[in-house]
Amino acid sequence: MSTAPQTTMPDTATPDTGALEAWFADHIPGRHGRLALERFAGGQSNPTFRIRSEAGTYVLRRKPLGEVLPSAHAVDREFRVLAALQGTGVPVPPVHALCTDPAVFGSMFYVMDFVPGRIFWDPRLPDLTPAERGAIFSSMNDAIARIHALDPDAIGLGDHGRRGNYVERQIARWTRQYRASETVANPAMERLIQWLPEHVPAEDDTRLVHGDYRLDNVIIHPTEPRVVAVLDWELSTLGNPLADFAYHMMTWRIAPGLFRGLAGTDFAAAGIPDERAYLEMWLARTGVAPSPSWDVYVVLSLFRLAAILQGIARRALDGTAANADAEEVGRKAVPLAELAWSFAEKTR
């Protein structure tokens, strides 16, 4: 079990905190004085810091230093979504301000409240009871269903992404991202790049989608088995809720040793709903109709994850990765692509 979030030593690559302290004084209410920074461990995306001041404890998320892939690490989009979700019933941290001036802290960042709680990296939740596991998965299911139930126009996010052809655009986007970060041969990705455009599902509903909804992207209450905050909204957009939920549910198809998976779990003994039960729970909560193309959505999800991990591999090679284990994580792009292709072959 990991209590959220663990910290490392302060980031030695950050600028002097004097400019940040001046910015805090101008943009975050309260008397802050000197700021104490610690970088959170874990994660491969945007470097994230806990900031303690006289007025309270905050979290700062910024883009990585150096060059990044186009459209990646969009902390400004993340800030906008978090601000729009305040008061909607979706559990998110209160946000304070966005800074687009890289002179303040090296790159664009935003500041939100620190939410106490736990983050679990292993979806099997080995240190919890079956009842606690079941309650956490039910709460996760409820939180993402709340996201997909929202009317984007009603919360000011009607222009948060393009409408229509979401799956086609996802295939094109992650193909581009993969091409921009290739480091080694990956024949399975080449097959998927050809296969996916030929198997686009018919559904084209448009809702707000999180884009990266996983157990380790939510905070669980310190003592209760429920979600108190959904984090990491940088990939959020307007899109197909079935595709978004399939990305969350690909965990059920991945072996634990490959990438935080549940494949092979004795679900009844563990207290965790199996894939069908968890999907039906979400369908009932959202009113979305079941799709005959569910496996295609899962293949697309695994393809996306492989492309994301390939981006991490590229950043590790370039020396701009956000975490020390980026090289090891990036190497999993090839086996994940092979897993995706194995499911694609079965859908023929």
C-alpha positions as CSV (number, residue, x, y, z in Angstrom):
1,M,0.0,0.0,0.0
2,S,1.2,3.5,-0.8
3,T,0.0,6.4,1.2
4,A,-0.4,9.5,-0.9
5,P,1.7,10.8,-2.1
6,Q,5.2,9.9,-1.2
7,T,7.9,12.5,-1.5
8,T,11.5,12.6,-2.5
9,M,14.2,15.3,-1.9
10,P,13.4,18.7,-3.2
11,D,13.9,19.0,-7.0
12,T,17.5,20.3,-7.6
13,A,16.5,21.3,-11.1
14,T,14.0,24.0,-9.9
15,P,14.9,27.7,-10.0
16,D,15.4,29.7,-6.8
17,T,12.1,29.9,-4.9
18,G,12.2,33.7,-4.5
19,A,10.3,34.3,-7.7
20,L,7.7,31.6,-6.7
21,E,7.3,33.2,-3.3
22,A,6.6,36.6,-4.9
23,W,4.1,35.0,-7.2
24,F,2.4,33.3,-4.3
25,A,2.0,36.6,-2.5
26,D,0.3,38.1,-5.5
27,H,-1.9,35.2,-6.5
28,I,-2.7,32.9,-3.6
29,P,-4.7,34.5,-0.7
30,G,-3.1,34.4,2.8
31,R,0.2,35.1,4.4
32,H,2.7,32.6,3.1
33,G,6.3,33.7,4.0
34,R,9.0,31.2,3.0
35,L,7.9,28.3,0.9
36,A,9.0,24.7,1.6
37,L,9.0,22.4,-1.5
38,E,9.0,18.7,-1.8
39,R,8.6,16.8,-5.0
40,F,6.1,13.9,-5.1
41,A,7.6,10.6,-6.1
42,G,5.9,8.4,-8.7
43,G,4.2,9.4,-12.0
44,Q,5.8,10.0,-15.4
45,S,3.9,13.1,-16.5
46,N,4.0,16.6,-15.0
47,P,6.4,17.2,-12.1
48,T,4.3,17.8,-9.0
49,F,5.3,19.4,-5.7
50,R,3.9,19.8,-2.2
51,I,4.3,23.4,-1.0
52,R,4.0,24.3,2.6
53,S,3.6,27.9,3.7
54,E,2.3,29.7,6.8
55,A,-1.1,29.8,5.2
56,G,-1.4,26.1,4.4
57,T,-0.4,23.2,2.2
58,Y,-0.7,23.3,-1.6
59,V,0.2,21.3,-4.6
60,L,1.9,22.7,-7.7
61,R,1.9,20.9,-11.0
62,R,4.1,22.1,-13.9
63,K,5.2,21.1,-17.3
64,P,8.5,19.2,-17.5
65,L,11.6,21.3,-18.1
66,G,13.0,21.2,-21.7
67,E,11.2,20.3,-24.9
68,V,8.1,18.1,-24.8
69,L,5.9,16.6,-27.5
70,P,3.3,18.9,-29.1
71,S,0.0,19.0,-27.1
72,A,1.6,17.0,-24.2
73,H,1.7,18.0,-20.6
74,A,-1.1,20.6,-21.0
75,V,-1.3,21.8,-17.4
76,D,-3.3,24.9,-18.6
77,R,-6.1,22.6,-19.9
78,E,-5.9,20.6,-16.6
79,F,-6.3,23.8,-14.6
80,R,-9.3,24.9,-16.7
81,V,-11.1,21.6,-16.2
82,L,-10.5,21.5,-12.4
83,A,-11.9,25.1,-12.2
84,A,-15.0,24.1,-14.2
85,L,-15.7,21.0,-12.1
86,Q,-15.9,22.8,-8.8
87,G,-19.4,22.2,-7.3
88,T,-20.5,19.6,-10.0
89,G,-20.3,16.5,-7.7
90,V,-17.2,15.3,-9.3
91,P,-14.6,15.1,-6.5
92,V,-11.7,17.4,-7.4
93,P,-9.3,19.6,-5.5
94,P,-10.0,23.3,-5.2
95,V,-7.7,25.2,-7.6
96,H,-6.2,28.7,-7.1
97,A,-4.2,30.1,-10.1
98,L,-2.4,29.3,-13.3
99,C,1.1,30.8,-14.1
100,T,2.1,30.8,-17.8
101,D,5.4,32.7,-17.2
102,P,8.3,30.2,-17.2
103,A,10.5,32.7,-15.4
104,V,8.7,32.1,-12.2
105,F,9.3,28.3,-11.8
106,G,11.0,27.1,-15.0
107,S,7.8,26.2,-16.9
108,M,4.0,26.8,-16.9
109,F,2.3,25.6,-13.6
110,Y,-0.8,25.8,-11.5
111,V,-1.6,25.6,-7.8
112,M,-4.3,23.7,-6.1
113,D,-5.2,22.6,-2.5
114,F,-3.5,19.6,-1.0
115,V,-6.1,16.9,-0.4
116,P,-5.1,14.4,2.3
117,G,-5.6,10.8,1.5
118,R,-4.1,7.6,0.1
119,I,-2.9,6.7,-3.4
120,F,-2.7,3.1,-4.3
121,W,-0.4,1.9,-7.2
122,D,-1.4,-1.7,-7.2
123,P,-5.0,-2.2,-8.3
124,R,-5.2,-5.5,-6.5
125,L,-5.1,-3.6,-3.2
126,P,-3.3,-6.4,-1.4
127,D,-3.3,-4.8,2.0
128,L,-7.1,-4.2,2.2
129,T,-10.0,-6.4,3.0
130,P,-12.4,-7.7,0.2
131,A,-15.1,-5.3,1.5
132,E,-12.7,-2.3,1.3
133,R,-11.6,-3.3,-2.2
134,G,-15.2,-3.6,-3.4
135,A,-16.1,-0.2,-1.9
136,I,-13.1,1.5,-3.5
137,F,-13.9,0.1,-6.9
138,S,-17.5,1.1,-6.6
139,S,-16.5,4.6,-5.6
140,M,-14.1,4.8,-8.6
141,N,-16.9,3.6,-10.9
142,D,-19.3,6.2,-9.4
143,A,-16.8,9.1,-9.9
144,I,-16.1,8.4,-13.6
145,A,-19.8,7.9,-14.1
146,R,-20.4,11.4,-12.7
147,I,-17.8,12.8,-15.1
148,H,-19.5,11.2,-18.1
149,A,-23.0,12.4,-16.9
150,L,-22.0,16.0,-17.1
151,D,-23.2,18.4,-19.9
152,P,-20.0,20.0,-21.1
153,D,-21.8,23.1,-22.3
154,A,-23.5,23.6,-18.9
155,I,-20.1,23.8,-17.1
156,G,-18.4,26.0,-19.6
157,L,-16.4,23.3,-21.3
158,G,-18.3,23.1,-24.6
159,D,-15.2,24.1,-26.4
160,H,-12.8,21.8,-24.5
161,G,-12.3,19.7,-27.6
162,R,-13.7,18.9,-31.0
163,R,-17.0,17.1,-31.4
164,G,-17.5,14.0,-33.4
165,N,-15.1,11.4,-34.8
166,Y,-13.4,11.0,-31.4
167,V,-12.1,7.4,-32.0
168,E,-10.6,8.4,-35.5
169,R,-9.0,11.4,-33.9
170,Q,-7.5,9.4,-31.1
171,I,-6.0,6.9,-33.5
172,A,-4.5,9.7,-35.5
173,R,-3.2,11.6,-32.4
174,W,-1.5,8.6,-30.8
175,T,-0.1,7.5,-34.0
176,R,1.5,10.9,-34.4
177,Q,2.7,10.9,-30.8
178,Y,4.2,7.4,-31.3
179,R,5.9,8.4,-34.5
180,A,7.4,11.5,-32.8
181,S,8.9,9.3,-30.1
182,E,10.0,6.1,-31.7
183,T,13.2,4.6,-30.4
184,V,13.1,0.9,-31.2
185,A,11.3,-1.4,-33.7
186,N,7.8,-2.3,-32.5
187,P,6.0,-4.5,-35.2
188,A,2.8,-4.8,-33.1
189,M,2.4,-1.0,-33.1
190,E,2.8,-1.0,-36.9
191,R,0.0,-3.6,-37.2
192,L,-2.3,-1.7,-34.8
193,I,-1.7,1.5,-36.8
194,Q,-3.1,-0.3,-39.8
195,W,-5.8,-2.3,-38.0
196,L,-7.5,0.4,-35.9
197,P,-8.7,2.7,-38.6
198,E,-10.5,-0.3,-40.2
199,H,-12.4,-1.1,-37.0
200,V,-13.8,2.2,-35.8
201,P,-16.9,1.6,-33.7
202,A,-20.2,3.2,-34.8
203,E,-20.9,5.0,-31.5
204,D,-20.1,8.7,-31.5
205,D,-21.5,10.2,-28.3
206,T,-19.8,13.3,-27.0
207,R,-19.2,13.9,-23.3
208,L,-16.4,15.2,-21.1
209,V,-13.7,12.5,-20.8
210,H,-10.9,12.3,-18.3
211,G,-8.4,10.6,-20.7
212,D,-6.3,8.8,-18.0
213,Y,-8.6,7.6,-15.3
214,R,-6.8,5.0,-13.2
215,L,-6.6,4.0,-9.5
216,D,-3.3,5.8,-9.1
217,N,-4.9,9.0,-10.5
218,V,-7.5,9.3,-7.7
219,I,-7.0,10.0,-4.0
220,I,-8.8,7.7,-1.5
221,H,-10.0,9.1,1.8
222,P,-7.4,8.6,4.6
223,T,-9.5,6.0,6.4
224,E,-12.6,5.4,4.4
225,P,-12.8,3.3,1.1
226,R,-14.0,6.2,-1.2
227,V,-12.6,8.6,-3.7
228,V,-12.1,12.2,-2.5
229,A,-10.3,13.6,-5.5
230,V,-9.7,12.8,-9.2
231,L,-6.3,14.0,-10.4
232,D,-4.3,14.3,-13.6
233,W,-6.7,15.9,-16.1
234,E,-4.1,16.9,-18.7
235,L,-5.6,14.5,-21.3
236,S,-9.2,15.5,-20.7
237,T,-11.2,16.6,-23.7
238,L,-14.6,16.1,-25.3
239,G,-15.0,12.6,-26.5
240,N,-16.7,9.2,-26.5
241,P,-17.4,8.0,-22.9
242,L,-17.2,4.3,-23.9
243,A,-13.6,4.9,-25.2
244,D,-12.8,6.8,-22.0
245,F,-14.2,4.0,-19.8
246,A,-12.4,1.3,-21.8
247,Y,-9.1,3.1,-21.1
248,H,-9.9,2.8,-17.4
249,M,-10.9,-0.8,-17.7
250,M,-8.0,-2.1,-19.7
251,T,-6.5,-2.8,-16.3
252,W,-8.6,-5.9,-16.2
253,R,-6.7,-7.2,-19.4
254,I,-3.1,-6.4,-18.2
255,A,-1.0,-8.7,-16.1
256,P,0.2,-7.3,-12.8
257,G,3.8,-7.7,-13.7
258,L,3.4,-5.7,-17.0
259,F,1.8,-2.5,-15.9
260,R,-0.5,-2.3,-12.8
261,G,-2.9,-4.9,-14.0
262,L,-5.6,-7.2,-12.7
263,A,-5.5,-10.0,-15.2
264,G,-5.5,-13.4,-13.5
265,T,-7.1,-12.1,-10.3
266,D,-9.6,-14.3,-8.4
267,F,-12.2,-11.5,-8.4
268,A,-14.7,-13.2,-6.2
269,A,-12.2,-13.9,-3.5
270,A,-10.6,-10.4,-3.8
271,G,-13.9,-8.6,-3.5
272,I,-13.2,-6.7,-6.8
273,P,-15.8,-6.8,-9.5
274,D,-14.8,-8.7,-12.7
275,E,-14.7,-6.9,-16.1
276,R,-18.3,-7.6,-17.0
277,A,-19.7,-6.7,-13.6
278,Y,-17.7,-3.4,-13.5
279,L,-18.8,-2.5,-17.0
280,E,-22.4,-3.2,-16.2
281,M,-22.2,-1.0,-13.1
282,W,-21.0,1.9,-15.2
283,L,-23.6,1.3,-17.9
284,A,-26.4,1.4,-15.3
285,R,-25.0,4.6,-13.7
286,T,-24.6,6.5,-17.0
287,G,-27.4,5.1,-19.1
288,V,-24.9,4.5,-22.0
289,A,-26.0,1.6,-24.2
290,P,-23.7,-1.5,-24.3
291,S,-21.5,-1.7,-27.4
292,P,-20.7,-4.7,-29.6
293,S,-17.3,-3.1,-30.2
294,W,-16.2,-3.1,-26.6
295,D,-13.0,-5.1,-27.5
296,V,-12.1,-2.6,-30.1
297,Y,-12.2,0.2,-27.5
298,V,-10.0,-1.9,-25.3
299,V,-7.5,-2.4,-28.1
300,L,-7.5,1.3,-28.8
301,S,-6.8,1.9,-25.1
302,L,-3.8,-0.4,-25.0
303,F,-2.5,1.2,-28.2
304,R,-2.8,4.6,-26.5
305,L,-0.9,3.4,-23.4
306,A,1.8,1.9,-25.5
307,A,2.2,5.2,-27.3
308,I,2.3,7.1,-24.0
309,L,5.0,4.8,-22.6
310,Q,6.9,5.2,-25.9
311,G,6.9,8.9,-25.2
312,I,8.3,8.2,-21.7
313,A,11.0,6.1,-23.3
314,R,11.9,9.0,-25.6
315,R,12.1,11.5,-22.8
316,A,14.4,9.0,-20.8
317,L,16.7,8.9,-23.8
318,D,16.6,12.7,-24.2
319,G,17.2,13.3,-20.5
320,T,14.0,15.2,-19.9
321,A,12.0,12.4,-18.1
322,A,10.0,13.4,-15.0
323,N,10.9,10.3,-13.0
324,A,14.1,8.2,-12.5
325,D,12.5,5.0,-13.6
326,A,11.4,6.4,-17.0
327,E,13.7,4.1,-19.0
328,E,12.3,1.0,-17.3
329,V,8.7,2.1,-17.7
330,G,9.3,3.1,-21.4
331,R,10.5,-0.4,-22.2
332,K,7.0,-1.7,-21.6
333,A,5.7,0.0,-24.7
334,V,6.6,-3.1,-26.9
335,P,4.9,-5.8,-24.7
336,L,1.8,-3.6,-24.3
337,A,1.6,-3.2,-28.0
338,E,1.9,-7.0,-28.4
339,L,-0.8,-7.5,-25.9
340,A,-3.1,-5.1,-27.8
341,W,-2.4,-6.9,-31.0
342,S,-3.3,-10.2,-29.4
343,F,-6.8,-8.9,-28.6
344,A,-7.1,-7.3,-32.0
345,E,-6.5,-10.6,-33.7
346,K,-9.2,-12.2,-31.6
347,T,-11.8,-9.7,-32.7
348,R,-11.5,-10.6,-36.4
